[in-house]
Amino acid sequence: MKIKKVGVLTSGGDAPGMNAAIRSVVRTGIHRGWEMVGVRNGYQGLISENYVNLGVRDVGGILDKGGTMLGSARCLEFKTEEGQRKAVRNLNKHGIDAMVVIGGNGSQTGSLKLHQHDFPVVGVASTIDNDLTGSDITIGVDTALNIALEAVDRLKTTASSHQRAFLIEVMGRDCGYLALMAAIAGGAEQVLIPEVDFEPEDVAETISKAYNKGKEHAIIVVAEGAKYNAERLKEYFAENKDRLGFSIRASILGHIQRGGRPTAYDRTLASRLGAGATAALERGETGVLVGMKKSELATTPLEEVCSTKKPLDLELFELQRILD
């Protein structure tokens, strides 16, 4: 496969470190003698031909920036067969020989569609959810986790001062990784995740046990995709305050976790994965996701990435229960 021009896009939810990945893809691509093109606003940009040439200096000064300089947007049209064909026609019209797609599950589903239309594509694992098959850790996770941990630490101080119980809801969609790791690192009394069933009365029991142990606070970390989210639990405790003897406060971090400056780890990870993507293209390996497995760069077929769910290590859940 002879490559002269390569496109790069970011798609899905933004993740701290995406800019570092763009920078790495562009600069390592130019180092290989290729012309590099950025696609603005994800797959929508493929269809609307929203392309911009990117040189070495065009990606300067973005390494420490959160978000994505190329933008991201939903594109219902690309989910259709005609939309996909239009995207490929536009890529061919502009002389783009291959694409690098930086993003999570939905983004890599789009990568697979391009691959199935015989267009060369390589994915880069980037999502704060850390739920992507093919990479032990994904771009943005470390930053999001540290933001969640800071919130846990701060709320623990307030909770102790007022002898209160707090629910802290973190992002992660249907994966409890962020919540679980924040609970372990933050010394939370309990973590509620989609992978483990629970009822509100289980939470009430945890808070009562914490009080009986003489603790001045109770911190419960809740994954947004858990059976009961923070708002539902807060309502339950408010409705049953007379019976239970206490209420509970809720703090929902939401998109705060996506913003901010990427950590050193995320910048380094993004730089390595971006370089791995252009290396894969150079050796003619396409239709794959570039990720990190056991601290080494690795590629996984997009068919496998999009058809399997990355399991959560439930031994860590048991560890949190022991350590609370």
ABEGO torsion letter per residue (X at the ends): XBBABBBBBBBEBBBBGAAAAAAAAAAAAAAAGBBBBBBBGEAAAAAAGBBBBBBAAAABGAAABBEBAAEBBBBAAAABAAAAAAAAAAAAAAGBABBBBBEBAAAAAAAAAAAAAGBBBBBBBBBAAGABBGBABBBGAAAAAAAAAAAAAAAAAAAAAAGBBBBBBBBGEABAAAAAAAAAAAGBABBBBAABBBBAAAAAAAAAAAAAAGBABBBBBBBAABABBAAAAAAAAAAAAAAAGBBBBBBBAEAAAABEBBBAAAAAAAAAAAAAAAAAAAAGBBGBBBBBBGGBBBBBBAAAAAABBBBBBAAAAAAAAAAX
